[in-house]
Amino acid sequence: MPSTTDTTAAHLHSYFRSSCSARVRTACHLKGIPLTYSYVDLLQGEHRQASYTALNPSGSVPTLTLTDRASGTAIITLGQSVAILELLEEYFPDTPALLPARDDVLARARVRQLVNVLAADVQPLTNMAVLLRVQALGADHAAWARDVMARGFAAYEKLAEGCAGRYSVGDCVTLADVMLAPAVEAAKRWGLSLDEWPVLERVYGELMQIEAFRKGSWREQEDTPLEFRTAAL
């Protein structure tokens, strides 16, 4: 019987430096889901164009479209990275799971808690639109970003102390790790040291030994400007 990855085509609207896009890219690499791409240049305002907001009314990236290969019919077009990650778990059950087993309810809840620390407490306050607004108000937007990230990482660290193994929750890669790696990469771009959070730093180091995380990184995308492309993370 053909797998869903054989019968379904996945297309991602992405931007190289979007941590939300990196989450989905990495998850698809981990699951072996081939992706084709359209690149949305946020700096050029392409996410605000009518052709894109017709696809994703939020005017954000990423946007995932699943299409039936046989008929060419779109199955679903979905925005919001966490919703997309959950969809990948449910729609592609024959790929490696990024949530603990269904009977391990508490571990699944731990993963989702860590996911939401980054998705709700950190990323929205450090995205480009917010940082531009902070800068326009005359504040130090870089200091703002570091402060928000530091508070989120402190919470993540405290929670992970109770559930981390090799990775954020136990010894298997989960959605929490898919969220963590892009968040750390964003923090490093803003000059935030990880020294205060040894569990987080160790887990990130483990993750970057995995090819899917390196392939999902902002440095390795087709729309990454040449001067940023490097294998060294």
Order of alpha helices (4+ residues) and beta strands (2+ residues): alpha-beta-alpha-beta-alpha-beta-beta-alpha-alpha-alpha-alpha-alpha-alpha-alpha-alpha
